């Protein structure tokens, strides 16, 4: 069953109403490395205190519409789907607790060719349910490796997506190492991603990994943490956008080194990539952030 371009573009997503508490905000912060330095009082404000700060990348896990691509009516070979890219754009600091509405749509479907698969880009508005204010837009790009060629004899699909940025070809201006704990995936899954790939050794081996891997959005959140720490001075309102492409998995317990380029870049914009230090493998690439 091939992708139905018009059907996917018109796919009806129910609004997701989600309540979250200060406890949830703290859990997320702990799961992306806040608290690794117990003497850093700036980071402590994300896990403790009467005036709690919220990690901006928490928006990535709010209002998620669920595993809709598993619906046979989508025409997507979901077994071959991989999470390729992630972007969060913030319009206001996230409150420490509240109720949000997640409103999702399929923004673009690009046919890369029969041998290369298809790209499906989803966009989600995260809206404050109490006043209707837009808090964030979340974009998730999935690579549907088994679904290329759908436009050969039908609708052409959407035009190619804009090119992603490359990091500068020089040494980074800032390097931030953040360790992950051996049980990091067990902690991160409590944010709402129960995929057994990240916790069950047998499932991980069946997928071709030697052991469970860390969630990609956990790696993304750790990179956001690094930029928040070393570029934004832990001021959550300064991080306006974070984008990255996933390039390799992280194993819990590894150190994630985020290399950041700030000097000589356009005002308010930095570039980054992240690597697993122990294996010297780039795990996030083409990273870009907008800073106020």
C-alpha positions in Angstrom: 0.0 0.0 0.0 1.5 3.3 -1.1 1.4 6.7 0.5 -1.8 8.6 -0.3 -0.4 12.1 -0.6 -3.7 13.9 -0.4 -5.0 11.6 2.4 -1.9 12.3 4.5 -2.0 16.0 3.9 -5.6 16.0 5.1 -5.0 13.6 8.0 -7.2 14.5 10.9 -5.4 14.7 14.2 -7.4 15.1 17.4 -6.3 17.8 19.6 -4.2 16.5 22.5 -5.0 18.1 25.9 -2.2 17.5 28.4 -1.7 18.6 31.9 1.8 18.7 33.3 3.1 19.6 36.7 6.2 21.0 38.2 7.2 17.4 39.0 7.0 16.6 35.3 9.1 19.7 34.4 11.7 18.6 36.9 11.7 15.0 35.7 12.4 16.2 32.2 15.2 18.4 33.3 16.8 15.6 35.2 16.5 13.3 32.2 18.5 15.7 30.0 21.3 16.3 32.4 20.3 19.2 34.7 21.8 18.5 38.1 25.0 16.8 37.0 26.9 19.5 38.8 25.4 19.8 42.3 27.2 23.1 42.9 25.8 24.9 39.8 23.1 27.1 41.3 22.0 28.3 37.8 21.1 24.7 36.8 19.6 24.1 40.2 16.8 26.5 39.3 15.5 23.9 36.8 15.1 21.2 39.5 14.5 23.0 42.7 13.3 26.2 44.2 10.2 28.4 44.6 10.8 30.0 41.2 11.2 27.0 38.9 12.7 27.5 35.4 11.6 25.1 32.6 13.9 23.6 30.0 12.7 25.0 26.6 13.1 21.6 24.9 10.3 20.2 27.2 8.0 21.5 24.4 9.3 18.6 22.2 7.4 16.1 24.4 4.2 18.1 25.0 1.0 17.3 23.1 2.5 14.5 21.1 -0.2 12.9 18.8 1.0 9.3 19.3 2.1 6.6 16.9 -0.4 7.5 14.1 1.9 6.2 11.3 1.1 2.7 12.5 -2.5 3.2 11.2 -2.7 1.0 8.0 -4.7 3.8 6.4 -1.6 6.0 6.3 0.0 3.7 3.7 3.3 4.1 5.5 5.6 1.2 6.1 6.0 2.2 9.8 8.6 -0.5 10.5 11.1 1.4 8.3 10.3 4.8 9.7 13.2 6.7 11.5 13.1 10.0 13.3 15.4 12.2 11.2 15.2 15.8 12.4 13.7 17.9 15.1 13.0 21.6 15.5 11.4 23.5 18.4 10.6 27.2 18.1 9.6 29.0 21.3 7.3 32.0 21.4 7.1 32.3 25.2 8.8 30.6 28.2 7.0 27.4 29.2 5.2 27.8 32.6 6.4 25.4 35.3 3.0 23.7 35.3 -0.1 24.0 33.2 -2.5 22.5 30.6 -1.6 22.7 27.0 -3.3 21.7 23.7 -1.2 19.9 21.1 -2.5 20.6 17.5 -0.7 18.6 14.8 -0.8 18.7 11.0 1.2 17.1 8.2 3.1 20.0 6.7 5.0 18.4 3.9 5.5 15.0 2.1 8.5 14.8 -0.1 9.2 11.8 -2.5 13.0 11.3 -2.5 12.8 8.4 -5.0 12.0 4.7 -4.9 15.4 3.8 -3.5 15.7 6.7 -1.1 12.3 6.8 0.6 10.1 9.7 1.5 10.1 12.5 4.1 7.1 13.3 6.2 7.3 16.6 8.1 4.8 17.2 10.9 4.2 20.5 12.7 2.6 20.7 16.1 1.4 23.9 17.9 1.7 23.8 21.6 -1.0 26.1 23.0 -1.7 27.3 26.5 -5.1 25.9 27.2 -6.0 28.7 29.7 -5.6 31.7 27.3 -5.0 30.3 23.8 -1.5 31.6 23.6 0.9 29.9 21.3 3.9 28.7 23.4 5.8 26.7 20.8 5.9 25.1 17.3 7.4 21.7 17.1 8.5 20.2 13.8 9.4 16.5 13.5 10.8 15.1 10.2 10.5 11.3 9.7 12.4 9.4 7.1 10.0 6.8 5.7 12.6 4.6 4.1 10.1 2.1 2.6 7.8 4.6 0.9 9.8 6.3 -1.9 8.4 6.5 -5.4 4.8 7.3 -4.3 4.8 10.3 -6.7 5.9 8.4 -9.8 2.4 7.9 -11.2 0.4 10.4 -9.2 0.5 13.7 -7.4 4.0 15.1 -7.4 4.3 15.6 -3.7 5.8 18.6 -2.1 9.0 20.4 -3.2 12.3 19.5 -1.6 12.7 20.9 1.9 15.1 23.8 2.4 18.8 22.7 2.8 20.0 22.3 6.4 22.9 24.4 7.7 26.5 23.1 7.9 28.7 23.8 10.9 31.7 26.0 10.1 34.9 24.3 9.0 37.0 25.4 11.9 37.5 24.6 15.6 34.4 25.2 17.7 34.3 28.3 20.0 32.7 26.4 22.9 32.8 22.7 23.9 30.4 21.4 26.5 30.6 17.8 27.8 27.6 16.4 29.6 27.6 12.9 30.9 24.6 10.5 30.7 23.8 8.0 33.3 23.7 4.2 32.6 19.9 4.3 33.5 19.3 7.5 31.4 16.9 5.8 29.0 14.9 4.3 31.9 14.5 7.9 33.2 13.8 9.6 30.0 11.0 7.1 29.0 9.0 8.5 31.9 8.5 11.6 29.8 6.0 9.6 27.7 8.1 7.4 25.3 7.7 3.8 26.3 9.4 2.3 23.2 11.0 -0.9 24.4 14.0 -0.3 22.1 15.3 1.9 24.8 15.0 -0.5 27.7 14.7 -4.1 26.6 18.0 -5.8 25.6 16.2 -8.4 23.4 14.3 -5.7 21.4 17.5 -3.7 21.0 19.4 -6.7 19.7 16.5 -7.5 17.3 16.9 -4.0 15.9 20.6 -4.4 15.4 22.0 -2.8 18.5 24.2 -4.4 21.1 22.1 -2.9 23.9 19.3 -0.4 24.4 19.9 3.0 23.0 19.0 6.4 24.3 16.0 8.2 22.9 16.9 10.6 20.1 14.9 13.4 21.8 16.9 12.9 25.0 20.1 13.5 23.0 18.4 16.6 21.4 17.4 17.8 24.9 21.0 17.4 26.2 22.3 19.4 23.3 19.7 22.1 24.1 20.9 21.9 27.7 24.5 22.6 26.6 23.5 25.6 24.6 21.3 26.9 27.4 24.3 26.6 29.8 27.2 27.9 27.8 25.5 30.4 25.4 22.3 31.5 27.2 23.6 31.6 30.8 20.8 29.2 31.8 18.2 32.0 31.0 15.4 29.9 29.4 13.8 32.8 27.6 16.9 33.4 25.5 16.7 30.1 23.5 14.2 30.8 20.7 14.8 27.9 18.3 16.7 24.6 18.3 17.2 22.4 15.3 19.2 19.2 14.8 19.5 16.2 12.5 19.9 12.8 14.1 23.0 10.9 12.7 23.8 8.1 15.2 22.4 6.6 18.4 23.8 7.2 21.9 24.3 4.4 24.4 23.3 5.4 28.0 26.3 6.1 30.1 28.2 7.8 27.3 29.3 11.5 27.4 27.7 13.8 24.9 30.1 16.5 23.7 28.4 19.5 22.1 30.6 21.6 19.9 29.3 25.1 19.4 30.2 27.9 17.0 29.3 31.4 18.1 32.0 33.8 16.9 31.7 35.4 13.4 28.2 33.9 13.0 25.1 35.9 12.2 23.8 37.8 15.2 21.5 35.7 17.4 22.5 32.5 15.6 24.8 29.7 16.7 25.7 26.3 15.1 26.5 23.0 16.8 27.0 19.3 16.5 27.1 16.6 19.2 29.2 13.5 19.5 29.5 10.5 21.8 32.9 11.0 23.3 33.8 7.4 24.1 33.2 6.3 20.4 34.0 9.6 18.8 30.8 9.3 16.8 28.7 12.3 15.7 25.2 11.8 17.0 23.6 15.1 16.1 24.7 17.1 13.1 23.7 20.3 11.2 22.6 21.9 14.5 21.4 25.4 14.6 20.0 27.6 17.4 18.5 31.1 17.6 19.4 33.1 20.7 17.8 36.3 21.9 
